[in-house]
Structure formats: C-alpha cells, structure tokens
Amino acid sequence: MVENWKESKGFLSREFEFNNFQEAFAFMTRVAFLAEELNHHPNWKNVYNKVSIHLTTHDAGEVTHKDYELANAINKLV
C-alpha cells in the first residue's frame, strides 16, 4: 500500500486539497509530466481546490505495480 492512498474496486485513489484553484491546477500539471514520463495516465477530477485521482491499469483491469509507482511519485510532489 502507498501512504494516504486507498485501494478499492480496482482503483488506487486519493483526494488532494489545496488553498485555491491555481495551486490545484499547478499540481495537476506536475502530475501530467510524471504520467507522461511513466507512460501511465490517471483518471482524475478537479473541482476548484480539490483534485481526485484514481489509478488503475486499464489493460490489466486492476491495480498493478504501474499504479503504485505513479502513486509514489505523486506523493513526492506534496
């Protein structure tokens, strides 16, 4: 398990909260660069200062090491 992430129903999930929309968007931009680097892209949602991220390996139909790798990398951003 990765710190602060929850595995449920085939996803590894976490919600992040920031001071405002600009900080949330900047975080999403940093995550986008990580995702491209790892060639593994999140399902996510942003509403104002909150970002919800749900990771799964679509071709495997479940959570795999790719999801844990990206979750660990995302944790290093906050």
WOVENGI-V434864 format. One record per residue. N is the residue number from 1. PSI is psi as a letter, one per 30 degrees, with the letter a starting at -180 (NA if undefined). NEAR is the number of other ideal C-beta (glycine too) atoms within 10 Angstrom. Layout:
BEGIN
n=<N;N>
psi=<PSI;PSI>
near=<NEAR;NEAR>
END
This chain:
BEGIN
n=<1;2;3;4;5;6;7;8;9;10;11;12;13;14;15;16;17;18;19;20;21;22;23;24;25;26;27;28;29;30;31;32;33;34;35;36;37;38;39;40;41;42;43;44;45;46;47;48;49;50;51;52;53;54;55;56;57;58;59;60;61;62;63;64;65;66;67;68;69;70;71;72;73;74;75;76;77;78>
psi=<l;k;k;g;k;k;k;k;h;g;l;j;l;k;k;k;k;l;f;l;e;e;e;e;e;e;e;e;e;e;e;e;e;e;e;e;e;f;h;j;k;l;k;l;k;k;j;c;g;k;k;k;k;j;k;l;j;e;f;f;g;l;k;a;f;e;e;e;e;e;e;e;e;e;e;f;f;NA>
near=<9;18;8;12;19;12;17;9;8;15;17;23;20;18;12;20;10;18;8;10;13;10;14;19;13;13;18;17;9;14;20;13;10;17;19;10;10;12;8;19;14;23;12;16;11;16;9;10;15;13;22;14;23;18;27;21;16;10;8;12;9;12;20;15;10;17;24;16;15;24;22;12;17;23;13;8;12;10>
END
